[in-house]
Amino acid sequence: MTAIRPYSIRTVLEWRLTLGSISVLAVGGLTLYAVMRVALTAEFDADLLSKARALAAVSRAEPDEPGHVEFEAAAEALTEFLPRTSPNYFQIWFDGHDWVVARSGSLAGEDFPAERPAHVDADGSAVMDVALPDGRAGRAIWLRTIAFPEEVSDPLTGAIRTTNPIPILVAVATDREAVDRPLRIVATALLALGVAMGLGTVVIVRLCLRRGLRPLARLGSAVGALDVSRLPAGLAIENVPAELEGMRDRINELLGRTSAALERERRFSGAAAHELRTPIAELLSLLDVRLRWPESEAHCIASMREARTIGEWMAEIADTLLRLARSQHAATVACPDPTPLAPVVRKALERVSQSVAQKRLHTNVDLDPAAACSVDPGSLGSIVENLLSNAIIYTPAGGTIDLVVRAHEFAIRNAPVDLTESDLLHMFEPFWRKDEVRTSITSGTLHVGLGLSIVQSLAAQSGGEISAVLDSSDAGTRLSVRVKWPR
Amino acid sequence: MRVLLVEDSRSLQASIAEGLRRSGYATDIVGDGRQGLRLAETGQYDVVILDIMLPSMDGLDVLRRLRDTGSTTAVLMLTARDTVPDRVQGLQLGADDYLVKPFAFDELLARVQAIARRAHGAAKSVIDVGPLRVDIIGRQAHVDGRSVSLTPREFGIVEYLAHHVGTPVSRAELESHLYDEYAKITSNAVDVAVCSLRAKLKAAGCPPLIHTRRGFGYVLNTKTRTE
């Protein structure tokens, strides 16, 4: 399978801009050349026309010989039509006939070197390119005009004699050099200028694109050089142009959030692995020692009982982890009917009553009997019970737990042992426990450290918000955890 | 040999301590960092098995403070943290070895024996004193290639004396390395154990190697006999 090489924006732009610029230059040059060619040719044709008219002007209908045209040009006026190097040519006919009125000496008695045109313009002229008898490229004009009669005064009678005008066809041909030479110079100059400008365009386009796209290249390199296994907090790129500023900021924001998420994931995975490793180590160590030194049956039975307790603890960890996963991935379920808070709180208090009694805790419940919130009863019960259990664990024996139940709000307050402001930043993280003690059931502490994470997830899923505040007063430090739902 | 186990899991405390005691190591147990540091600083332990996540003081802090006091007691870090940075940090702070939970008890025992041996300057796992061979790993004593059946306490005595060949070891020193704080020691417990050890070695055909140096204690060597 052939890998498709990714295209380069710079290369594509270089090619497109270079070709575009050269095309514009070429079109400009060709247009200029064409305009000059038209202008020079028009001027040349006008000159030819004036020559033809001048020749027509000296062609006179002879009054003494009706039907005869007399060509009366002065010799010096016809020098350009004499046989010599690079001469011009003319020939005059009776229009509509092959009868020649006059022809230039340069034709040496031969006919004019081109066929007569089939049509002429409104002014009676027609112009075309021809090959001159001496092989040069030439241009010829045909002029259909009138040979006016000469008025002759009778010396005897003084009467004026004249005759009818006679239509004649005048043709003049000359070489194109007067047009072609300046056009060749212009074409050469334009070509040289075009090549120079083309090369200049290539250089300028490359330089401009390289410089202009440098910030994009730097951004691309920085993003491309990212080590996905160790994402930085952001791209260290300063002075980016305005067009890329938003992109850089969003990338940095994304990197920050991704890094934070990966860090949370790493901490969670590490903590989860840690939580499971400790009971596994307990189990393996217990079994290793008992298998090596079986001793008495009573010893073995005691060890098996302990192994079972450890197994139960591992099952508890697995169940709690599953509850957390479910709470994090559960779809938000709309609860059309408000759930009364009072029965939920009473039920939760009943479930933890044994733990409360064991620690000799006091519970004060400030309950609005009509309080309700739009949360499904299952999630609400789990939130209240987890918060209560957490408060029981962290409240010293003989302490007090206050519960405040209002519409769309549940708050719990207790005096925790040794909790600090910095702990509040982490207390909703999975497996977080004060002083990071990883205990197990055999240590006498039944606390996985997932309760508050579950509460946070459930609160978020039900559209609520959870907050924790530490209040210090003369009476001591008290922790308030509050869950509020939108009304 | 005396081991201090600093571990907050009661189950691990119980099983590891039982295994170590049955292997001939006097083992003391504490469940929190501060208490562990206090005991480790006494310097009467050959090996400290130290968990990292502990109540009151982190295991790494315990290690750092222990090394700050100049203590060279061998420390085996025991923890569920298995990332390379965690292990590197522990070893850089002065831990002699690192064992990740979960582990096999045999591996823990082998590592304890290895770092204890290194701590006593013995690179080999067997120590030969005349016809007597003390196999530290196998926890066995041999005389001219024949195995001698010793109790863990007796093996502990001969192992400790073998680590200090030619150097007198006091009864108090032997006591502190052979008995943990839970052991019920009678005033002549060491003397009784040494006497029993001598008898077993003699029965195996070993010439007298454990000598009593009055006012100093016991010495293991092949040269002198002072009684």
Interface residues (C-beta under 8 A of the other chain):
Chain A: G270 A273 H274 R277 T278 I280 A281 E282 L283 L284 S285 L286 D288 V289 R290 R292 W293 E306 I310 D435 E436 V437 R438 T439 S440 T442 S443 G444
Chain B: D8 S9 R10 S11 L12 A14 S15 I16 E18 G19 R22 G31 M53 L54 P55 S56 D58 A80 R81 D82 T83 V100 K101 P102 F103 A104 F105 D106 L108
